[in-house]
Amino acid sequence: MNAFTSESSPTFKRQSYKLLQSAVCLAALSTLFACSQPDASASAASSLQNDKGTAVTANVAESNVAESNAQTAPLISTTASNPDLLKNVSATVYKDANCGCCKDWISHAEDNGLSATAQDVTDLAVFKERYGVPAEMRSCHTAVTTDGYVFEGHVPSKYVAQFLENPPVQALGLAVPGMPVGSPGMEYQNKFAPYQIMQLNKDGTTEVYADIVSTEQQL
């Protein structure tokens, strides 16, 4: 009886650990699959299409690391919308037809007043290059306002409105590179990974526009 007990306890622990590993893997996969874009050549999970593979690969790797870190960074789930925030703003959002998180970001923007027209395209890189989005700044969708300003990826509506209220002379828009967990459209199980909103400049340079360290900052 003692021999059976001493063997069963470690076995149970190993089995429990394996089950926990499986659960974490499934959680990560489900989040990435929600944003899958079949036309991307570098990575289905990243859905980033362009001809500068090195920069995109690095960007995707950073996204995956942020998602992994977010597993230990729980947040207080908070939702808010302000229909007047972007009520006079219209934009076309270029995305892949199968990108779930792109649709979720559009819903977030529309809840905050944006008049959005979704356009499904087969080659996102063409539009990112057309509107001057550097390879290392790219995400899964590109929104372009009727005034020509570019908002790449999961930029919170709050910062879209802030930017449009007083656009810097040298700027063409904002970007959230990759797909940070907890950003608008990338909500998952109350997780959050800090990220930066980058300002895209007309001369091809970028600079930090805002450091987002909590979900409350996005509201």
N, C-alpha and C positions, 0 to 999 in steps of 0.2 A: 504493500500500500504506500509506504514512504517513497519507494522508487518511482512509482507512478506519479505521485504528487510533485516530486522534484523535477520530473521531465515535462509535465503538462504545463507548469507555470511559465517557463521560458517560451514554450511553443505558443502558448496563448498570446504572450507579449509580442512575439514575432509576427503572428497572424494579424494582431491588432495594428501593428506598425505598418504592415503591408497594405491593409485596408485603408489606413490614413493616407499613405502615399498615393494610392489609387484615386482617392477622393480629391486630393489636391491636383493631381494631373488632369482629372476630368473637369475640374473647375476651370483650370487654365485653358484647356482645349475648348470648352464651351464658349468662353469669352472671345477667343480668337476666331472661332468658326463663325460667330455672329457678324464679324467684319470681313469674312472671306470674299475675295474677288478673283474669280477664276482666270481673268485675263492677265494677272500679274505674272511676270516671268521669274522674278527673284524669289518670291515667297508668297504662298497662298495666304498665310496668316497675316502678312503685312499689307497686302493688297497695294503695294507701291509700284507704279509702273514708270520706269525711266531707264535711260541708257547709261546711267552712272551707277553701276552695280555696287561699287565699294561703299559709296556714301550711304546708299539705301540700306545695305546690309548692316552697317554700323548703327543706323537709325533704328532698324528693327530690333537689333540686339539690345539697344538701350530701352526700348519699349518692353521687351520681355523681362529685363532685369527689374524695371519699375513695377511690372505686374507681380513679379515674384516678391518684391519687397512689400507690396501692398497687402499681402496675405497677413502681415503682422501689424498693419496700421488701420485698425477699425475706425470708422467715423460715425458721427451722429447723422442718421439719415434725415435730410431736410430737403423739401421741395418748395420752390417758389416761382412765380411767374408774374410778369408785368406786361400786359398787352400793349401798354403805351410806350414801352422802351424803344421798340424798333418799328413803330406803327407807320412811319413814312418811308421805310426802307424796303426796297425790292432787290432780290438777288437771284441769280441762276446758280444752282448747285450741281456741279459736275461730279458724277459718282458712277460706281459700278452697279448694275441692276440687282446684284445679290448681296450688297453691303448692308447688313442690318444696322450697324452702329451709325452709318451715314443717315439712314432714315430716322434713327432716334435723335441725332443731332438736329435734323431739320424740324422734327416735332418740338424740340426744345426751343429753337429759334422762332418757330411760328407761335408758340405759346407766349413768347415775348414780343409779338407784334410783327415779326418779319414776314413779308410777302415773298414766299420762296417758290421757285419753279425748279423742280428736279429734272435733270437731263442725264439719262443713262448713256454712257459712252463706252466704247470698247478699248480705247487707248487713252487713259488718263494722262499719260506723260505729255501728250500733245498739248493739252490744255494747261498743264502746269508750266511747261516751257513757254507757251504763248503769253501767260500772265506773269512770268518772271519769278516763279517759286523755285529757289535753289534746291538742289537734290537733297541736301541734308536737312531741309526744313519741311519735307513733304509728309503728307499723311494720306488718308483714304478718300478724302473728298476736297473739292475746291469750290468755294463760294465767291462769286463775283457780283458786286452790286451794280446797279445801273449807272453809278458814277465812276465805275471802273476800279473800285477798291477791292482788294483780294483778302479773303479770310480762309486760310488753309487749316483743315482739320477741326478738332474739337474745341474751338475758341468759345468761351462762355459769352452769351448774349450781352452780359453786363459790360464786357470789355469791347465788344463790337460797337456798342452804343457810345462808350467813352471815347473810342478812337474816332468815330465818325463825327462826334460833337466838335472835335478840334484836331483834325488830321495834321500830323507833322508834315512840313513842306516836302521833306525828302522821302517820305514814306509812301509805299504803295499798298500796305496792309499789314495784317497780323498772321502769325502761324503758331500752331501747337504741333510740333513734330511728333511723329509716331502716333500712338493711341494710348495715352495715359489712363490707367484704371481710375475711375472716379470722376473723370472729366465729363462734361455734358455729352450724353450719348454713349458713354462707356461705363455707366453705373453697373456695379456687380457686387452683390452681397455685402453692402455697406463697407466696401474697401476703398481706399484712397491712396494714391501715390503722388507726392509733390511733383510739380512740373513748372516749366517756364513758358510764358507767352512771349514769342519773339516778334520784334518789329522787322518787317521786310522793307528794305530801302530800294529806291529806284536805281541806285548804282550797283546793286547786287550784294551789298553788305547787309548784315543783320545785327541787331542789338536786343538786349533784354528789355521787354516792355513791362512785364510784371512777373513776380515770383509768386506762384500759387502754392501755399503750404497747408491750406486747410479747405475743406469743402465749403465752409461759410464764405470764403472770399469769392466764390463763384456766383453768389446770389445777389 
